[in-house]
């Protein structure tokens, strides 16, 4: 039986160990020349998890993208231990291609502790079945998509995604600077928190900058548009299971200086806040 697209993504996380704290990862072709930023973050976190003390759990990661990744070549991940403290471990991962860094990721791990508890209230959003199936919507307009990327855009995806706002990447329309995306694994994710965290980090890169384009009536694939992540952060608050529906509630509170900022909160269906995200990126339009 052929491996599912989700199985292939999970296999992509399993890096080849070259030396102590040094790993090689391969890329998935998403129809673009550059490497998807979420993939780099997910692989870097998996590399850091191999080095961090096993009893400590990832609670935050901050990534700075320095260069565009080349999808045709593997990525090397060099893990450096910054500090092992009594309760926390801090590690830095350099993602390298062609002997140059394309991304720096700092990850923090913590030994499990009990403490104070509070969180924001989950927003009132329609259930997944009431929102738009992203893949079904794309497949419905497949004959009108550019032939060069049609197969990639309409191919099976590792996540089932239902969004409140579905913009046209080739001719954007105006929406509020927000997005609500229900998502879950398209397949079965192992009962492994580390794998779930890496996959969540991967998915968290999808809707942030696109939400920053909503008020400006631009699609990210329009002629003259350049969209690229500058930095991305994710904080993990509580355990979760990607086999169940999760909600990524994203708002873009600012755009200026050819940059857009978006902040997100990820909830499970019981209303528990399981993670928070933030991303700033380039959103530049030059009339063709």
C-alpha positions in Angstrom: 0.0 0.0 0.0 1.3 3.4 -0.9 2.2 5.7 2.0 -0.3 8.6 2.5 0.7 12.2 2.0 0.6 12.5 5.8 2.9 9.5 6.3 5.3 11.1 3.8 5.4 14.4 5.7 6.1 12.5 9.0 8.9 10.6 7.2 10.3 13.9 6.1 10.9 14.8 9.8 13.1 11.7 10.4 16.4 13.3 9.6 19.6 11.6 8.7 22.2 11.9 11.5 25.6 12.9 9.9 27.5 13.6 13.1 26.8 14.6 16.7 24.2 17.3 16.7 24.4 17.5 12.9 21.5 16.2 10.6 20.4 16.2 7.0 16.9 16.7 5.8 15.2 16.5 2.5 12.4 18.6 0.9 8.9 18.2 -0.4 8.0 19.7 -3.7 5.1 22.0 -3.3 5.2 23.4 -6.8 7.4 26.4 -5.8 11.2 26.8 -6.3 11.7 27.7 -2.7 11.4 25.5 0.4 8.2 26.0 2.5 9.2 27.8 5.7 7.0 25.5 7.9 9.0 22.5 6.7 12.3 24.1 7.8 10.9 24.9 11.2 9.4 21.4 11.7 12.7 19.7 10.7 14.8 22.0 12.8 12.6 21.3 15.9 12.8 17.6 15.3 16.6 18.0 15.2 16.6 20.0 18.4 14.4 17.3 20.0 17.1 14.7 19.3 19.6 16.7 21.4 17.4 18.1 24.2 17.0 16.0 27.4 14.3 13.4 26.7 12.3 14.4 29.8 12.0 18.0 28.7 9.2 19.2 26.5 9.3 21.9 23.8 7.4 25.0 24.8 8.6 27.7 22.4 10.4 28.2 19.2 11.5 31.4 17.3 12.7 31.3 13.7 14.4 33.9 11.6 14.5 33.3 7.9 17.7 34.7 6.3 17.7 33.3 2.8 15.3 31.6 0.4 15.7 27.8 0.6 16.4 25.8 -2.5 13.9 23.0 -2.9 16.2 21.0 -5.1 18.9 20.5 -2.4 18.9 18.9 1.1 19.1 21.1 4.2 21.7 20.5 6.9 20.7 21.2 10.5 23.5 22.1 13.0 22.2 22.0 16.6 24.0 24.0 19.3 23.2 23.6 23.1 23.1 27.2 24.5 22.2 26.1 28.1 21.0 23.2 30.1 19.5 24.7 33.3 17.8 23.1 36.3 14.4 23.2 34.5 15.0 24.6 31.1 17.2 23.8 28.1 17.8 26.3 25.3 19.1 25.1 21.9 19.8 26.9 18.6 19.5 25.3 15.2 21.2 26.6 12.1 19.6 25.4 8.8 22.2 25.4 6.1 22.3 25.2 2.3 25.3 25.7 0.0 27.4 26.5 3.1 25.2 29.4 4.0 22.5 29.7 6.7 18.9 30.0 5.4 17.3 30.0 8.9 18.2 30.3 12.6 15.8 28.7 15.1 15.9 29.0 18.8 14.0 26.4 20.8 13.3 26.1 24.5 12.5 23.0 26.4 11.1 22.6 30.0 10.8 19.8 32.5 7.1 19.3 33.3 5.8 21.5 36.2 2.5 22.4 37.8 1.6 26.0 38.2 -1.0 28.8 37.7 -3.6 28.3 34.9 -5.6 30.8 32.9 -6.4 31.4 29.2 -8.5 33.5 26.9 -11.9 32.4 25.8 -12.1 30.6 22.4 -13.9 32.8 19.8 -17.3 31.9 18.6 -16.8 30.3 15.2 -18.9 28.0 12.9 -18.0 24.3 13.2 -15.7 22.7 10.7 -18.5 21.2 8.6 -20.0 24.7 8.1 -16.8 26.3 6.6 -15.1 26.0 3.2 -13.1 22.9 2.4 -9.9 24.5 1.0 -8.9 21.5 -1.2 -12.4 20.9 -2.6 -12.7 24.6 -3.5 -9.3 24.6 -5.3 -10.2 21.4 -7.2 -13.5 23.0 -8.3 -11.6 25.7 -10.2 -8.8 23.4 -11.4 -9.4 24.1 -15.1 -8.7 27.8 -14.5 -5.4 27.3 -12.7 -2.0 27.8 -14.4 -1.0 24.4 -15.8 2.5 24.7 -14.3 1.2 24.5 -10.7 -2.2 22.9 -11.2 -1.2 19.4 -10.1 0.6 20.6 -7.0 -2.3 22.9 -5.9 -4.9 20.2 -6.4 -2.9 17.3 -4.9 -3.9 15.5 -1.7 -2.7 17.4 1.4 -1.5 16.2 4.8 -4.2 18.3 6.6 -7.9 18.6 6.1 -8.5 22.4 6.3 -11.8 24.3 6.6 -11.5 28.1 6.4 -13.9 31.0 7.0 -12.4 33.1 4.2 -11.1 31.6 1.0 -9.2 34.2 -1.1 -8.2 33.9 -4.7 -4.4 33.7 -4.8 -4.3 35.0 -8.3 -6.9 37.9 -7.9 -7.5 38.8 -4.3 -10.7 40.2 -2.9 -11.1 42.2 0.3 -11.7 40.4 3.6 -11.4 41.5 7.3 -7.8 41.1 8.6 -8.7 37.8 10.2 -8.9 34.1 9.5 -10.4 31.1 11.2 -9.1 27.8 10.0 -10.2 24.4 11.4 -7.7 21.7 10.6 -6.8 18.1 11.5 -4.5 15.4 10.1 -5.5 13.8 6.8 -4.6 10.4 8.2 -3.4 9.0 11.5 -0.7 10.8 13.6 1.1 8.7 16.1 0.5 9.2 19.8 3.7 11.1 20.2 3.7 14.7 21.4 7.0 15.5 19.7 5.6 14.5 16.3 2.4 16.4 16.9 4.4 19.5 17.8 6.5 19.4 14.7 3.5 18.9 12.5 1.7 21.8 14.2 4.7 24.0 13.7 4.6 23.0 10.0 0.9 23.9 9.6 1.2 27.1 11.6 3.1 28.8 8.7 0.2 28.5 6.2 -2.4 31.3 7.0 -0.5 34.0 8.8 0.9 36.3 6.1 -2.1 35.5 3.8 -4.3 37.0 6.5 -2.3 40.2 6.4 -3.2 40.5 2.7 -7.0 40.4 3.3 -7.6 44.1 3.7 -5.5 44.9 0.6 -7.4 42.8 -2.0 -4.2 41.0 -3.1 -3.6 37.3 -3.7 -0.1 36.0 -2.9 0.4 34.7 -6.4 -0.7 37.8 -8.2 1.8 39.4 -10.7 3.9 41.9 -8.8 3.3 40.4 -5.3 6.2 39.2 -3.2 5.4 37.4 0.0 8.1 35.9 2.3 8.3 35.1 6.0 10.8 37.1 7.9 10.3 35.6 11.4 7.9 33.1 12.9 7.2 32.1 16.5 5.2 29.4 18.2 4.5 28.7 21.9 3.1 25.4 23.0 0.8 25.6 26.1 -1.0 22.3 26.5 -0.9 18.7 25.0 -3.1 18.1 21.9 -3.9 15.6 19.3 -3.8 16.4 15.6 -6.2 13.6 14.9 -9.0 15.8 16.2 -10.1 19.2 14.9 -8.1 22.3 16.0 -8.9 25.9 15.3 -6.2 28.4 14.3 -7.7 31.9 14.9 -5.5 34.5 13.2 -5.6 38.3 13.2 -3.4 40.7 11.4 -3.1 43.8 13.6 -0.6 45.7 11.5 0.9 46.3 8.0 3.5 48.9 7.4 6.9 49.3 5.8 6.1 46.5 3.2 5.7 44.1 6.2 2.7 42.4 7.6 2.2 41.1 11.2 -0.2 38.4 12.2 -0.9 36.7 15.5 -2.7 33.5 16.1 -4.2 31.3 18.8 -4.8 27.6 18.4 -7.7 25.9 20.3 -9.0 22.4 20.5 -12.8 21.7 20.2 -13.1 21.8 24.0 -11.9 25.4 23.9 -8.5 24.8 25.5 -5.8 27.1 24.2 -3.0 24.7 23.1 -0.6 27.1 21.2 0.0 30.7 20.2 1.7 31.9 17.0 3.1 35.2 15.7 4.6 35.9 12.3 6.0 39.0 10.4 6.8 38.9 6.8 7.4 40.8 3.6 4.3 41.8 1.7 5.5 43.9 -1.2 3.6 44.8 -4.3 5.3 46.3 -7.4 3.1 47.0 -10.3 4.2 44.7 -13.2 
